Amino acid sequence: MNYHSYVRKQCVSLKNNYYEKQNQCNKFRVCDYLCDITDFQQNSNYIEAQFKNSRKEFYIDDKGLELKRGDMVVVECTHGYDIGVITLTGQLVLLQMKKRGRLNTEIKKIYRKANIIDVEKYEEIKAKEYQTMIRSRKIAKCLGLQMKISYVEYQGDGSKVIFYYVAEERVDFRQLIKDLAKIFHVRIEMKQIGVRQETGQIGGIGSCGREFCCASWMNNFTSVSTNVTQLQNIPFNTQKLTGQCSKLQCCLNYEIDTYTKIQNNFPSKKIPLLSQSGIYYCIKIDVLKNQMYYSTSINNPTNITVLSSERVSEVICMNKKGHKPIALETNKNK
């Protein structure tokens, strides 16, 4: 085996090992359902590349490189260059750019496909990230900063380090940046993230038995309020409804739009029902069963009467006309 064949074999081996790792932890993957249609793949020279810690960016191939999903590429940065893996090509990249509002923004370029030297340097730099994180945490602790450095990301050429941190309040980390730059001799960038994003990086299994949504597909995190439990008639149990991040579980928001839409078709629960046996107040709505629960007492619900939303609307119309049914249930009026 000559030298060139040996180098080519080593390069392929390194890349295959890297791709295998990426396939195991490749978060936020987009299903390229147009990958087998050649025309759609050739209509766009934009690509989507993923970097460490699930960060994604869009790039343009102005050199006519034959790129496909899974290729490692060297891409342009503000300072230096970075190395990432192509996760999407073709027409779907434009749809992703439109979704994120990047169609009319400046897109950086792809320099080349990564060679064996780039891959080796990438692996070497990546191996330093854990020790860098541990040491930076000790420095932040010595400075008395109320923050937690969650993870560290080196740029592909090793000239820049991004420190992702979690903090409840605003942190003055100017001295921390000076100390880190002095120790590691690189440019420092600090990025604050939320506890949901941190949990997404750590990963885990939820109470549903599946992987965390934040670790598998979610990239936009919206706040979850206690009102969503009331709208869905879920008993508020902090222990059961709290996720690994100590916040309310994101899945509580999934069906809230449907519940809100259906409840708009229900009569107002603030309107009491008048009957010859007394005044009834709504204490609960069951959206799935199309039922409303009424009681003669709000504070101490007893003798609960269950009515359909249609029957409630009928009784409200009768009350507006000055009539009171003998009883709320239709079978008792017969």
C-alpha positions as CSV (number, residue, x, y, z in Angstrom):
1,M,0.0,0.0,0.0
2,N,1.5,3.3,-1.1
3,Y,1.4,6.5,1.0
4,H,-1.5,8.1,-0.8
5,S,-3.7,5.0,-0.4
6,Y,-2.8,4.9,3.3
7,V,-3.7,8.5,3.9
8,R,-7.0,8.1,2.0
9,K,-7.8,5.0,4.1
10,Q,-7.1,6.8,7.4
11,C,-9.2,9.8,6.3
12,V,-12.2,7.6,5.5
13,S,-11.8,5.8,8.8
14,L,-11.8,9.0,10.8
15,K,-14.8,10.4,8.9
16,N,-16.8,7.2,9.3
17,N,-16.1,7.2,13.1
18,Y,-17.2,10.8,13.2
19,Y,-20.4,10.2,11.2
20,E,-21.3,7.3,13.4
21,K,-21.1,9.5,16.5
22,Q,-23.1,12.2,14.8
23,N,-25.9,9.8,13.8
24,Q,-26.2,8.7,17.4
25,C,-26.6,12.2,18.8
26,N,-27.7,14.3,15.8
27,K,-30.5,16.4,17.4
28,F,-33.0,18.5,15.5
29,R,-32.6,16.4,12.4
30,V,-34.8,17.5,9.4
31,C,-36.2,14.7,7.3
32,D,-35.1,15.3,3.7
33,Y,-38.0,13.8,1.9
34,L,-36.8,15.3,-1.4
35,C,-33.4,13.6,-1.3
36,D,-34.2,11.1,-4.0
37,I,-35.4,13.8,-6.5
38,T,-32.4,15.0,-8.4
39,D,-34.0,18.2,-9.7
40,F,-34.8,19.5,-6.3
41,Q,-31.3,18.8,-5.0
42,Q,-29.7,20.7,-7.9
43,N,-32.0,23.7,-7.7
44,S,-30.2,25.1,-4.7
45,N,-26.6,25.6,-3.8
46,Y,-27.4,26.3,-0.1
47,I,-26.6,23.8,2.6
48,E,-27.3,23.4,6.3
49,A,-24.4,22.5,8.5
50,Q,-24.5,21.3,12.1
51,F,-21.7,21.9,14.6
52,K,-21.0,20.7,18.1
53,N,-23.8,21.2,20.7
54,S,-26.5,21.1,18.0
55,R,-25.7,24.6,16.7
56,K,-26.8,24.9,13.0
57,E,-26.0,27.5,10.3
58,F,-26.7,28.0,6.6
59,Y,-24.0,28.3,4.0
60,I,-23.7,28.8,0.3
61,D,-21.6,26.6,-2.1
62,D,-20.3,29.0,-4.7
63,K,-17.5,26.6,-5.9
64,G,-19.7,23.9,-7.3
65,L,-18.6,21.2,-4.8
66,E,-20.3,17.9,-4.9
67,L,-21.7,17.9,-1.4
68,K,-24.1,15.5,0.2
69,R,-25.6,14.9,3.6
70,G,-23.0,13.7,6.1
71,D,-20.0,15.4,4.5
72,M,-17.6,17.3,6.8
73,V,-16.9,20.8,5.5
74,V,-14.7,23.8,6.3
75,V,-16.9,26.9,6.4
76,E,-16.3,30.6,6.7
77,C,-16.5,32.4,10.1
78,T,-16.2,36.0,11.2
79,H,-12.7,35.2,12.4
80,G,-11.0,32.1,11.0
81,Y,-12.9,29.0,10.0
82,D,-15.1,26.3,11.5
83,I,-15.8,22.6,10.8
84,G,-19.3,21.2,10.6
85,V,-21.3,18.3,9.1
86,I,-23.8,18.8,6.4
87,T,-27.3,17.9,7.7
88,L,-29.5,19.1,4.8
89,T,-29.0,20.0,1.1
90,G,-31.2,21.0,-1.8
91,Q,-34.6,22.8,-1.9
92,L,-35.5,22.1,1.7
93,V,-32.6,24.3,2.9
94,L,-34.5,27.3,1.4
95,L,-37.6,26.3,3.3
96,Q,-35.6,26.1,6.6
97,M,-34.0,29.5,5.8
98,K,-37.5,31.0,5.2
99,K,-38.7,29.5,8.5
100,R,-35.9,31.1,10.4
101,G,-36.0,34.5,8.6
102,R,-32.6,34.1,6.9
103,L,-33.5,34.4,3.2
104,N,-32.6,38.1,3.0
105,T,-29.5,38.0,5.2
106,E,-25.8,37.5,4.4
107,I,-24.9,33.9,4.1
108,K,-21.3,32.8,4.7
109,K,-19.4,30.5,2.2
110,I,-18.1,27.0,2.2
111,Y,-14.3,26.8,1.7
112,R,-13.8,23.1,1.0
113,K,-14.5,19.6,2.1
114,A,-12.7,18.7,5.3
115,N,-9.5,16.6,4.7
116,I,-7.7,14.3,7.1
117,I,-5.7,17.2,8.7
118,D,-8.9,19.1,9.4
119,V,-10.6,16.1,11.0
120,E,-7.6,15.3,13.1
121,K,-7.4,18.9,14.4
122,Y,-11.1,18.9,15.0
123,E,-10.9,15.8,17.2
124,E,-7.9,17.2,19.0
125,I,-9.7,20.4,19.8
126,K,-12.9,18.7,20.8
127,A,-11.0,16.6,23.3
128,K,-10.0,19.7,25.2
129,E,-13.6,21.0,25.7
130,Y,-14.4,19.0,28.9
131,Q,-11.2,20.0,30.7
132,T,-11.7,23.6,29.6
133,M,-15.3,23.5,31.1
134,I,-14.1,22.1,34.4
135,R,-11.3,24.7,34.7
136,S,-13.6,27.6,33.8
137,R,-16.1,26.5,36.4
138,K,-13.4,26.7,39.1
139,I,-12.3,30.2,37.9
140,A,-16.0,31.4,38.0
141,K,-16.4,30.0,41.5
142,C,-13.2,31.7,42.7
143,L,-14.5,35.0,41.4
144,G,-17.8,34.5,43.3
145,L,-20.0,34.6,40.2
146,Q,-23.5,33.3,40.5
147,M,-23.5,31.4,37.2
148,K,-23.0,27.8,36.0
149,I,-21.0,27.1,32.9
150,S,-22.9,24.3,31.2
151,Y,-20.7,23.4,28.3
152,V,-17.9,24.7,26.1
153,E,-17.6,24.8,22.3
154,Y,-14.3,25.3,20.5
155,Q,-14.3,26.7,17.0
156,G,-13.0,24.4,14.3
157,D,-9.6,26.2,14.0
158,G,-9.2,26.5,17.8
159,S,-9.0,30.3,17.7
160,K,-12.3,30.9,19.6
161,V,-14.2,29.3,22.5
162,I,-17.9,29.8,23.3
163,F,-18.8,29.3,27.0
164,Y,-22.5,28.6,27.4
165,Y,-23.7,29.5,30.9
166,V,-26.9,29.5,33.0
167,A,-27.6,32.3,35.5
168,E,-30.8,33.5,37.2
169,E,-29.6,37.1,37.4
170,R,-27.4,39.4,35.3
171,V,-23.7,38.5,35.7
172,D,-20.7,40.8,35.3
173,F,-18.2,38.4,33.8
174,R,-15.7,41.0,32.4
175,Q,-13.0,39.8,34.8
176,L,-13.9,36.2,34.0
177,I,-13.3,36.8,30.3
178,K,-9.9,38.4,31.0
179,D,-8.9,35.4,33.1
180,L,-10.1,32.9,30.6
181,A,-8.3,34.6,27.7
182,K,-5.1,34.8,29.7
183,I,-5.2,31.1,30.5
184,F,-6.4,29.6,27.2
185,H,-4.9,32.2,24.8
186,V,-8.0,32.3,22.6
187,R,-10.9,34.7,21.9
188,I,-13.7,34.2,24.4
189,E,-17.4,34.5,23.8
190,M,-20.1,34.1,26.5
191,K,-23.6,32.9,25.7
192,Q,-26.4,32.7,28.2
193,I,-28.9,29.8,27.8
194,G,-32.0,28.8,29.8
195,V,-32.4,25.7,31.9
196,R,-34.5,24.1,29.2
197,Q,-31.7,24.4,26.7
198,E,-29.2,23.0,29.2
199,T,-31.5,20.0,29.8
200,G,-31.7,19.5,26.0
201,Q,-28.0,19.2,25.8
202,I,-27.8,16.7,28.7
203,G,-30.7,14.6,27.5
204,G,-32.6,12.0,29.3
205,I,-35.9,10.0,29.4
206,G,-39.2,11.7,30.4
207,S,-42.1,10.4,32.4
208,C,-43.7,9.3,29.1
209,G,-40.9,6.8,28.6
210,R,-39.5,8.7,25.6
211,E,-36.5,10.9,25.1
212,F,-36.8,14.5,26.2
213,C,-38.5,16.7,23.5
214,C,-35.9,19.4,24.1
215,A,-33.1,16.8,23.4
216,S,-34.7,15.3,20.3
217,W,-36.5,17.9,18.2
218,M,-37.4,21.1,20.0
219,N,-35.4,24.3,19.1
220,N,-37.9,26.9,20.3
221,F,-38.7,27.1,23.9
222,T,-41.8,28.9,25.1
223,S,-42.8,29.5,28.7
224,V,-45.4,27.2,30.3
225,S,-47.8,28.8,32.8
226,T,-50.0,27.2,35.4
227,N,-53.1,28.3,33.4
228,V,-52.6,25.5,30.9
229,T,-53.3,23.0,33.6
230,Q,-56.6,24.7,34.5
231,L,-57.7,24.9,30.9
232,Q,-57.0,21.1,30.4
233,N,-58.5,20.2,33.9
234,I,-55.2,18.7,35.0
235,P,-54.7,18.5,38.8
236,F,-51.8,20.7,39.6
237,N,-49.2,18.4,41.1
238,T,-45.7,20.0,41.0
239,Q,-43.9,16.7,41.4
240,K,-45.7,15.1,38.4
241,L,-45.8,18.1,36.1
242,T,-42.2,19.3,36.6
243,G,-39.6,18.2,34.1
244,Q,-35.9,17.5,34.6
245,C,-35.2,21.2,34.3
246,S,-37.3,22.0,37.3
247,K,-39.8,23.9,35.0
248,L,-43.3,22.8,33.9
249,Q,-43.1,20.2,31.2
250,C,-43.1,21.6,27.6
251,C,-45.7,18.9,26.5
252,L,-48.4,20.8,28.6
253,N,-48.4,23.3,25.7
254,Y,-49.0,20.8,22.9
255,E,-52.8,20.6,23.1
256,I,-53.6,24.0,24.7
257,D,-54.6,25.5,21.3
258,T,-57.1,22.7,20.8
259,Y,-58.6,23.1,24.3
260,T,-58.8,26.8,23.9
261,K,-60.6,26.5,20.5
262,I,-63.1,24.0,21.8
263,Q,-63.8,26.0,24.9
264,N,-64.7,29.0,22.8
265,N,-67.7,27.0,21.7
266,F,-68.8,26.4,25.3
267,P,-71.2,28.7,27.1
268,S,-69.5,31.0,29.6
269,K,-68.8,29.3,32.9
270,K,-69.3,32.6,34.7
271,I,-73.1,32.6,33.9
272,P,-75.0,30.8,36.7
273,L,-78.0,28.7,35.9
274,L,-81.4,29.4,37.5
275,S,-83.9,26.6,38.2
276,Q,-86.8,26.1,40.4
277,S,-84.6,24.2,42.8
278,G,-82.0,26.9,43.2
279,I,-79.0,28.6,41.6
280,Y,-76.2,26.5,40.1
281,Y,-72.6,27.6,39.5
282,C,-70.1,26.1,37.0
283,I,-67.2,24.5,38.8
284,K,-65.6,22.5,36.0
285,I,-65.6,21.9,32.2
286,D,-64.7,18.6,30.6
287,V,-63.8,19.5,27.0
288,L,-63.3,15.9,25.8
289,K,-66.7,14.7,27.0
290,N,-68.5,18.0,26.1
291,Q,-69.8,18.3,29.7
292,M,-70.1,21.1,32.3
293,Y,-70.3,20.4,36.0
294,Y,-72.6,22.6,38.2
295,S,-73.1,22.9,41.9
296,T,-75.2,25.0,44.2
297,S,-72.1,26.1,46.1
298,I,-68.8,27.4,44.6
299,N,-66.7,27.0,47.7
300,N,-68.0,23.6,48.8
301,P,-69.2,21.7,45.7
302,T,-71.9,19.2,46.6
303,N,-74.7,17.5,44.7
304,I,-72.9,18.0,41.4
305,T,-75.0,18.1,38.3
306,V,-73.4,17.2,34.9
307,L,-74.8,18.8,31.8
308,S,-73.9,18.8,28.2
309,S,-72.9,22.2,26.7
310,E,-76.0,22.2,24.5
311,R,-78.3,21.8,27.5
312,V,-76.4,24.6,29.3
313,S,-77.0,26.9,26.3
314,E,-80.7,25.9,26.4
315,V,-81.1,26.7,30.1
316,I,-79.3,30.1,29.6
317,C,-81.8,31.0,26.8
318,M,-84.7,30.0,29.1
319,N,-83.3,32.2,31.9
320,K,-83.0,35.2,29.6
321,K,-86.7,34.8,28.8
322,G,-87.6,34.7,32.4
323,H,-88.3,31.0,32.6
324,K,-86.8,28.5,35.1
325,P,-86.8,24.8,34.4
326,I,-88.0,22.4,37.1
327,A,-84.6,20.8,37.1
328,L,-81.5,21.2,35.0
329,E,-81.4,17.7,33.7
330,T,-83.7,17.1,30.8
331,N,-85.0,13.7,32.0
332,K,-86.3,15.3,35.2
333,N,-88.4,17.9,33.3
334,K,-90.4,15.1,31.6
